[in-house]
Amino acid sequence: MQAVLFDLDGTLIDTAADFIRIIQHMCREEGHAVVDADLIRTQVSEGARAMVKLVYPELAVDDPIFLAHRQRFLDLYGEDIAVDTDLFQGMYPLIEDLESHNILWGIVTNKPRGLSESLLQALNLSERCAVLVCPEDVTHTKPDPEPMYLAASHLQIDPKQIIYVGDHPRDIDAGRNASMYTILAAYGYLPLEHKDNLDAWQADCIVNNVTELHQIINKLVDIKRITA
């Protein structure tokens, strides 16, 4: 393996606290019951629509009122994108290890480019990330393999020599569809309907924390061989 690609929210970066803060603020603002933090966390990977639906379950997602609330959510998030957000514990040493051995790493996400770039800038990762593929860059998003192939092309590495790490079934499907080695990040924002049967995702490997992820990646890229 010659490169590592990550999903963004729930895999590389722990963004849930900021989403929880904003959604619960919107609940209080509207006089609604405050949505439980753990429930919000399970919806992070499903996008803004799913999180806003937790606050306004009675509204259809194409209702103009719902769309206005969704835009307000995105505006609030964009204004303070990294108040309580950081890489998952142990992730800084992992990417530093990759960089020290000239192993490229990048991101393939369904998060809009504007928000993704702002987040990476806030965490001083923009210059370190070798490739960032977002929905605006492709015709078909994950689970389609198109964004995976685009990332591999940018890196000039055969997809079969790339590891993809994600916390949603569409991440694993996209990686598998592109013949990448897939790692399921079970420490991430696992969707409720899929979290009880992780084997069904058919990932090549499942890790429960970043320490395990670091160990697996080191074995796959064979750091000792590269150093020698």
Buried (B, 14 or more C-beta within 10 A) or exposed (E): BBBBBBBBBBBBBBBBBBBBBBBBBBBEEEEBEBBEBEEBBBBBBBBBEBBBBBBBEEBEEEEEEBBEBBEBBBEBBEEEBBEEBBBBEBBBEBBEBBEEBEBBBBBBBBBBBEBBBBBBEBBEBBEBBBBBBBBEBBEEBBBBBBBBBBBBEBBEBEBEBBBBBBBBBBBBBBBBBBBBBBBBBBBBBBBEEBEEEBEEBEBBBBBEEBBBBBEBBBEBBEBEEEEE
